[in-house]
Each structure stands twice: as structure tokens, then as C-alpha cells.
Amino acid sequence: MRWYYRFCQWGCRLIFLLFFRGRAYHAYRVPREGGVLLACNHQSFLDPVIAAYALPRECHFMGRDTLFENPWFAKLIESLNCYPIKRGAADTRAIKESLRRLKGGAALVAFPEGTRTTDGRLGTLLPGVILIARKARVPIVPTYIAGAYQAFPRSAKLPRRKPISVAYGQPISADALSSMSDEQCMAAVRDELLRLEARYAPLVADS
């Protein structure tokens, strides 16, 4: 891990622990090396940081192309392994870049819902980013973020001091993915995310 990434990660970890009472569960389920796709639910702008702050390895991220319009901000997020994707379109360039990074051993954080939730619940999963993992022959770790919707919903301009947690689910191996149909792959990821939601969302709600 680069010292620069580690420094930023520790800063984020401190903020999440002190301001959001951040908790991470089962981080050991994410392989420490080799390509892996973290398939996350999407609750807020904070999600990429939440998904990665507890992991002992660098993560890579797909960000919507509008985030790169400001050259200063673009330089910052690119330095933290983020690259652009055109939302709502078949962005072949972003798909090729995702495959390149996964095959090169990167941990890629992706949001199969495609956009932030409007009510805090898990929405419909789109097949694109999940099926990338099948093509790259890497495992998927379903990753559930709880509390970020309450802390920073779409309607808010600034985050609020609410508890946030992230839970890493049971990995789905590359061999298992190769034996599934596209529909079965999507169902397996969704089922694990729903299991994590049932387990960890109430803990945040009761805090």
C-alpha cells in the first residue's frame, strides 16, 4: 500500500470512528491480494470511502464521469485509484479498464444499483459490474453499508452525525461464478446483500 493512500485511509478511518461511530464487520473475508470485486449497495456519496476504509489493501473505484469535470478534484480522486464511467450508457472504455485492473490484481469497489438509493433500501441490481467479475474470473464479495442513508441522504447538503457500518459478506468464488448463469449470479449477490441488510441495518437503526 502506498504511503499516500495509507495516510488518506487513516484520516478517513479517524473521521468515521469519531464522527460516525464507524464499525466494520468481517473485513477478513476480502482477500488481501489478487483481483476481487466488492459489490456494494449504494446509500450515499460516502460509500466508496466506507467500503474501503477498513481494508488492509488499496481499493480501486469507478466514479461517474461528471466527478472528473473539476480538474483539481479529478486529480485527487485519480490519485486514489478512481477512474470515470459514463452512467446510463454502455461505456466500453470503462469496462475494459475495469477488466484490466481486476486481472492485474486490484480490489475494485462497484455499485450494482448504479445510483444512490432513494429510501435507504436495496434497489434493483444492474448486471454490468457484476458480470465483469465473471469475465475477469475474480471472486465477488457482497458488501453492505448501513446507516449512510441516514447520515447523508440524497436530499442533504452536508452529512449528519449518525452511526455507519460496513459488513463484508461471504465471498462468491470465481469458480462458483463460472458455473452460474447470469441470472443466478445476480441472485446470489442480491441474496447475500439482503442477508447482510437483515443482520446489520437494525444495529444501526437501534444505535
RAMOQUI-V119391 format. One record per residue. N is the residue number from 0. RES is the residue in three letters. PSI is psi in degrees with one decimal (* if undefined). NEAR is the number of other C-alpha atoms within 8 Angstrom. Layout:
n | res | psi | near
N | RES | PSI | NEAR
N | RES | PSI | NEAR
This chain:
n | res | psi | near
0 | MET | 130.7 | 6
1 | ARG | 147.7 | 5
2 | TRP | -35.6 | 6
3 | TYR | -45.2 | 6
4 | TYR | -43.6 | 10
5 | ARG | -40.8 | 9
6 | PHE | -46.3 | 8
7 | CYS | -39.2 | 8
8 | GLN | -43.2 | 9
9 | TRP | -36.6 | 9
10 | GLY | -45.0 | 8
11 | CYS | -39.7 | 10
12 | ARG | -40.9 | 10
13 | LEU | -43.2 | 8
14 | ILE | -45.2 | 9
15 | PHE | -36.0 | 11
16 | LEU | -42.4 | 10
17 | LEU | -42.0 | 8
18 | PHE | -41.8 | 9
19 | PHE | 3.9 | 11
20 | ARG | 45.6 | 10
21 | GLY | 141.1 | 11
22 | ARG | 142.3 | 8
23 | ALA | 135.5 | 9
24 | TYR | 131.4 | 8
25 | HIS | 38.7 | 8
26 | ALA | -22.8 | 10
27 | TYR | -17.3 | 5
28 | ARG | -14.7 | 10
29 | VAL | 120.8 | 10
30 | PRO | 141.3 | 7
31 | ARG | -14.3 | 6
32 | GLU | 162.1 | 7
33 | GLY | 159.2 | 10
34 | GLY | 137.8 | 14
35 | VAL | 143.9 | 16
36 | LEU | 123.1 | 15
37 | LEU | 108.0 | 12
38 | ALA | 105.0 | 14
39 | CYS | 149.3 | 13
40 | ASN | 163.9 | 12
41 | HIS | 106.0 | 13
42 | GLN | -28.8 | 13
43 | SER | 175.7 | 12
44 | PHE | -18.8 | 7
45 | LEU | -13.5 | 8
46 | ASP | -43.8 | 11
47 | PRO | -40.6 | 9
48 | VAL | -41.9 | 8
49 | ILE | -43.2 | 11
50 | ALA | -25.9 | 12
51 | ALA | -15.6 | 10
52 | TYR | -24.4 | 10
53 | ALA | -0.5 | 9
54 | LEU | 140.8 | 8
55 | PRO | 31.4 | 5
56 | ARG | 158.8 | 7
57 | GLU | 146.1 | 10
58 | CYS | 158.4 | 10
59 | HIS | 154.8 | 11
60 | PHE | 143.3 | 11
61 | MET | 129.8 | 11
62 | GLY | 143.5 | 9
63 | ARG | 146.2 | 10
64 | ASP | -26.3 | 10
65 | THR | -21.6 | 5
66 | LEU | -16.8 | 10
67 | PHE | 8.2 | 10
68 | GLU | -35.2 | 7
69 | ASN | 117.2 | 7
70 | PRO | -32.2 | 7
71 | TRP | -45.1 | 6
72 | PHE | -37.9 | 9
73 | ALA | -42.5 | 11
74 | LYS | -39.3 | 8
75 | LEU | -52.8 | 8
76 | ILE | -30.4 | 10
77 | GLU | -34.6 | 9
78 | SER | -17.5 | 7
79 | LEU | 27.1 | 8
80 | ASN | 28.0 | 9
81 | CYS | 142.1 | 11
82 | TYR | 155.3 | 10
83 | PRO | 150.4 | 11
84 | ILE | 140.0 | 10
85 | LYS | 114.8 | 10
86 | ARG | 139.8 | 8
87 | GLY | 12.2 | 4
88 | ALA | 157.9 | 5
89 | ALA | 91.7 | 5
90 | ASP | 90.8 | 9
91 | THR | -31.3 | 6
92 | ARG | -43.0 | 6
93 | ALA | -36.9 | 11
94 | ILE | -45.1 | 9
95 | LYS | -38.1 | 8
96 | GLU | -38.4 | 8
97 | SER | -46.4 | 10
98 | LEU | -41.1 | 12
99 | ARG | -44.8 | 8
100 | ARG | -42.8 | 11
101 | LEU | -45.1 | 17
102 | LYS | -24.1 | 11
103 | GLY | 2.0 | 8
104 | GLY | 16.5 | 10
105 | ALA | 153.9 | 14
106 | ALA | 115.2 | 13
107 | LEU | 122.9 | 15
108 | VAL | 125.0 | 15
109 | ALA | 156.8 | 11
110 | PHE | 95.4 | 11
111 | PRO | -20.5 | 13
112 | GLU | -23.7 | 12
113 | GLY | -25.2 | 9
114 | THR | 167.3 | 6
115 | ARG | 146.9 | 10
116 | THR | 149.4 | 13
117 | THR | -12.7 | 7
118 | ASP | 6.4 | 5
119 | GLY | -12.5 | 8
120 | ARG | 159.2 | 6
121 | LEU | 129.3 | 9
122 | GLY | -166.5 | 6
123 | THR | 133.3 | 5
124 | LEU | 133.4 | 9
125 | LEU | 145.5 | 9
126 | PRO | -21.4 | 9
127 | GLY | -61.5 | 7
128 | VAL | -30.0 | 10
129 | ILE | -41.7 | 14
130 | LEU | -19.0 | 10
131 | ILE | -38.6 | 11
132 | ALA | -38.8 | 16
133 | ARG | -42.5 | 12
134 | LYS | -35.3 | 7
135 | ALA | -10.2 | 9
136 | ARG | 54.7 | 10
137 | VAL | 156.8 | 13
138 | PRO | 161.0 | 14
139 | ILE | 133.8 | 14
140 | VAL | 102.7 | 15
141 | PRO | 131.8 | 14
142 | THR | 123.4 | 14
143 | TYR | 127.3 | 13
144 | ILE | 128.4 | 16
145 | ALA | 137.5 | 13
146 | GLY | -17.4 | 13
147 | ALA | -30.1 | 15
148 | TYR | -42.3 | 13
149 | GLN | -34.0 | 9
150 | ALA | -35.3 | 12
151 | PHE | 69.0 | 15
152 | PRO | 171.2 | 12
153 | ARG | -32.6 | 9
154 | SER | -11.0 | 5
155 | ALA | 145.3 | 7
156 | LYS | -26.4 | 5
157 | LEU | 150.3 | 5
158 | PRO | 154.0 | 8
159 | ARG | 161.1 | 7
160 | ARG | 85.1 | 7
161 | LYS | 149.3 | 11
162 | PRO | 140.9 | 12
163 | ILE | 139.7 | 15
164 | SER | 160.4 | 14
165 | VAL | 134.6 | 13
166 | ALA | 131.4 | 13
167 | TYR | 126.2 | 13
168 | GLY | -175.2 | 13
169 | GLN | 126.3 | 8
170 | PRO | 147.3 | 10
171 | ILE | 112.9 | 9
172 | SER | 160.8 | 9
173 | ALA | -37.6 | 12
174 | ASP | -41.3 | 7
175 | ALA | -41.4 | 8
176 | LEU | -39.3 | 12
177 | SER | -22.5 | 9
178 | SER | -4.8 | 6
179 | MET | 155.7 | 9
180 | SER | 169.0 | 8
181 | ASP | -43.0 | 8
182 | GLU | -40.2 | 7
183 | GLN | -37.5 | 8
184 | CYS | -47.2 | 12
185 | MET | -42.9 | 11
186 | ALA | -38.8 | 8
187 | ALA | -42.8 | 8
188 | VAL | -45.4 | 10
189 | ARG | -42.6 | 9
190 | ASP | -41.2 | 8
191 | GLU | -38.8 | 11
192 | LEU | -40.2 | 13
193 | LEU | -36.1 | 9
194 | ARG | -44.0 | 8
195 | LEU | -39.1 | 12
196 | GLU | -46.4 | 10
197 | ALA | -32.3 | 8
198 | ARG | -41.8 | 8
199 | TYR | -25.4 | 11
200 | ALA | -43.3 | 11
201 | PRO | -30.2 | 8
202 | LEU | -38.5 | 8
203 | VAL | -40.5 | 12
204 | ALA | -32.3 | 7
205 | ASP | -5.0 | 5
206 | SER | * | 5
